[in-house]
């Protein structure tokens, strides 16, 4: 069974929460299907008025009500100021977040407008063109600029990048991880965490911009899934895309290289600078940000290789297991990933 397209009733707690929220947004339960499961269960649905929507149900043990409320307030601010990002819809009670309490769990439900775009195929040169990367850079720059003009209330703030749950290795460490690799990664993350930050270099970031987290329709880009949004270095929002397209073997493009990564980065930066400032000192952090993302990838993927292999479904290419071996060797050999900055 495809883990990205499970029937709604395969997860009873989430199904019950969804059923309780039908009237909050006027949903049609029979036209609701699970798109993705995991920390969040994400459903495609339709309202009684025929509008296409996305419903996200989050586990309160992982994402607090305050943290999720902060994300939704941030998104609403970005939308009001012209950013093409996921648009949260208030419930009929005027709430951006509805909470469902059960005996065994607390679940938080949010609803979003569904953008009529599509994901791009990673190998399509026609789709991944210069204009797309320029536009994506502009969108990222606009998000960062507007985020610097916005302050979340202290009781509904987002976390620092190093406090996000998914960045932490379990304690005690699971046997599936290579303990030596984890030690090297944690020492690196500690050094990065101690690095001083400057205004405009550091602030609210999406943290997970890759091909699966933006949609394109008639030349318009909408950035979705701000669930990992946090405070971090702004260049993190280049690093995730670069890691996925040019470094991680299972999903990288054919003939991926530091030169191709540099060409992509140059276009993102060109578009970004039309919206916000980005100096050479910031660009020097890109390689480290790519490495930070590789640690996040290892935390999440290493204990669930089979799940990710089924979810990615890349055919006969490099398997996820092989990519994990590549990642472990990278870190044990000195963890260097070259990013060509000469084209920026």
N, C-alpha and C positions, 0 to 999 in steps of 0.2 A: 504494500500500500504506500502511495506517495505521502511522505510526512507533511507535505505542504498543502494537501487537499484532503483532509480528514472530514468525515461527516460531523455535523454539529453535535450529535449526541454521543460521540466518542469520549467526551470529557464532561462528565455529569455536573461537577461543581460549576464549571464555566457555563454549561448549558442552562443550569438553573439561574445563574446570575443574569444571563442574557434574557431569559424568559421574564425575569422580574423587571427588566429594563425596557421591555417592549413598549409600554405606555409612556415611558419617559421621553422617547423620541418617535413614537408612532411607528415602530418597526413592524414589518411583516415577517414573522418567524419562518414561514414556509419558504421564503425567498432569501434565506440566510444560509451561508456556507462558510465553514472554517477555511481560511486562506493559509494561516500559519500558526503553529503552536510553539510553545516554549515558555519563557518567562512571561511573555504576553501571549494571549490568544487573540488573533486578529481575524475578524469576520467581514465578509462582504455581505451587505444587506440592502434592503430597499424600504423606504418609508411608505406609509399608506398613500401619500401624495405622489408616489412614483419617483422620488429622488433617490439616487444611488449614494450609499454611505458606507463608511468603514466604521466598525465597532471594535474597540480594543478593550480587552479585559486583563487587568494586571493583578498579579498576586501581591497582596498587601504585606506579605512577609519579606518581599524583595524591594518593592517600591512603596514608600509611605504616601499617605494621602497628601501631605504637605509637599513632598517632592514632585508628585504628579501634578498637583495644582499649580506649582511654579512653572512647570513645563507648558501647561495650557495657557497660563497668563502670558508667558513669553511668546508663544505662537500667536495668540490673539494680537499682541502688540506688533509683531512682524507683519501680520496680514493687514492690519489697519494702515500700515505705512508702506504698502506696496510690494511686499515680498511674496513671491510665489512659493508658499510653504503650506503644509498640511493645515487645513482650516477647521478648528474645533467648533462644534455646534452646541449651543446651550440646550439643556433638556427643557421640557415643558415647565419645569420648576425654576428655570433660569440658571441652572447649575452646569458648569463645564465638566464636572466630575460627579458621578453617583456612586455611592458606596453600598455594597451588599454584604451583610454580615451573616455568616453561617456558623454552625457549631465548630467546624473544623478549619475555617478559613475566613479571611476578609478579602473581598475582591473589589477593585475599583474599575468603573466602567466609564469610558469616554467615547464620543461619537464624532466623526469627521466627515466633511464633504469628500466625495470620491472623485478625484480628478480623472478625466477621460483619456489619460495618456497611456503609454506603453513603456515597458522596459526595453532598453536597447540590447541587441545582440553584441556580445563583446568583440566579435571578429568582423563586424560590418564597418568597413572603411567609410562607406557613404553616410552611415548614421553617426559615427564617431569622427566628425569632421572638425575643422578649425573653428567654425562658427559655434558649434555646440560647446566646445571647451571654453571659448571666450564668454559665451552666455553663462555657462556654469560658474566661471570665475567671477562674473559680475554679481550673480546671485549670492555667492559666498561672501563677497565683499560687502554687499548690501546688508546681509544678515549680521555681519560683524559690526558694521557701522551703527546700525539701529540698536544692536544689543548694547553697545557702549552708551547709548542714550537712554537706556532703560535699566531700572533697578527693581529687582524683585523684593517683596516684603521679606524681612528676616525670617518670619515663620513659614515661608513658602519658597525657600531658596533652593537652588540646585547644588549638587556636590562639587568638590574639587575632583579633577580627573583621577587622582590616586585614591579617592574614597569610594569611587563607583564600585558596586558589588562585583561586577564582572572582571575587574582588574586584579582581584585577590585570588591567590591559590588557596585551596582548602587546607585547613589545619585540624587534624593531621593530614599530611600530603597523601593523596591517593597513589597507589602503586603504579598506576598507568603513566604518571609523569616521570621524567628523568630527573632525579633529585639534583644531579650536578648542573643540569641546564637551568633548573629553577633557581639554584643558588646564584648563578651568574646573572640571570635576568633580574633577580631581586636586588643585587648589588648595583646594577645599572640603573634601575628605577629609583633607588635611593639617591644616587648621584644626581639624576635629573630632577627629582623632587626638591633637592637643595639648591637648584639653580635659581638665581634671582630673576624675577619677572618685571617687565616694564609696562606702563600703560600702552594700550593699543596692541602690544605684543601678546597679551594674555587677557582672556575674558570668556564670555559664554561662547561655546562652540558646539556644533552638531555632533562631532566626534566619530561619525560613522557614515560619511558620504562615499558611497560606492555605487556601482551600476544598479544594484537592487534597491537603492534608496532615493532614486529620482525617476520621474516619469516625464515623457516628452509627448506633446501633442501639437501638431501644426507649428512646430518651431518653438513652442513655449515649454519651459522646464518647471516642474514643481518638485521641490525637495520634500521628502516625506520621512517619517520615522525618526523623531527627535528623542527617542527613549533614552539614548546614551548621552544626550546633551548635558554638558557640565562646564565647569570653568577649567580652561586649559590654554595651551599655546595655540594661537590662531592657525599656525601652520599644520596643526593636527588635521584640519579640514582639507588639506591637500594630501596628507600622508596616507590616509586610508585608501583613497582612490589609486594612488601610485602603487601601494603595496599589492592591492588586488590585481591590477592590470599588468604590472611589469615585474613582480617579484615572486608572488606565491605561485608555485608551479602548476597546481591543479587548475587555476582559473586565469592564469596570465595569458596575454595575447601571444600569437606565434612570433618567434624571433624577438621576444622581449629583451630589452637591454637598458643600461643606464642612459644611453643616448636617446632612446625613445621616451623613457621616463622624463628626461630633461626637456624634450620637445613638448610633451603634454604639460609639464609644469610651467613652461614659458607662456603658453597660451592661457592657462588658468590665471597666472600672475598678471598678464596683460589686461585681462578682463577685470580682475580684482581691483587693479589700480585705477580703473575708471570710477570705482565706487568708494575706495578707501585706501589709506596709506599702507605701504608694505615696503620696508627697507631691507638693505642687504644683510643686516644683522639677523633679521627674522629668517631670511632665506637660508642662512647657515644652519638653522635648527632643523631643516626639513629631514635630513638623513636620520637624526635622532628620533624625530617624530615617527618616521617609518618603522624604526626599531621598536619604539613604544607600542605601536599598533601590532607588531609581530608578537609581542608578549601577550597582548589581549587575545589575539588569535589562538595562541597556544593554550591559554587558560580555558577558553571556551571549547575549542575543537578537540584537543587531545583526548579527553575522557569520553568523547561521543563521536568517534571517527565514522562508525557505520551510519549514524544518523546524518552526518554532514555529507558523506558520500552519496547517500540516497537523495538528499536535498539538492546538492549541486548537480548531480546527474550529468557529468561531463563526458560520458561515453568511455572511449578507450584511451584517453589521455593519462596524464600523471594522476595516480590515485591520491586521495586525501592522506592515507597512511604514508605514502611515499613523500608527500609534502611535509608531513610532520618529521620524518627522518631528516629531510633537507633542513628544516628549521632548527632541529636539535644540533646538527653538524655546524650550522652557521654560528650558533651561539658558543659552541665549544671550541670553535676555531678562531674566535676573536670578534664575532658579531659585527662584521663590517658590511654595510650595504651602500654601494656607491650611487649617488644621485648626481647626474651631470648638471651643474648649474651654469655652465658656460653659455647656454642659449637664452638665459633669462636676462 
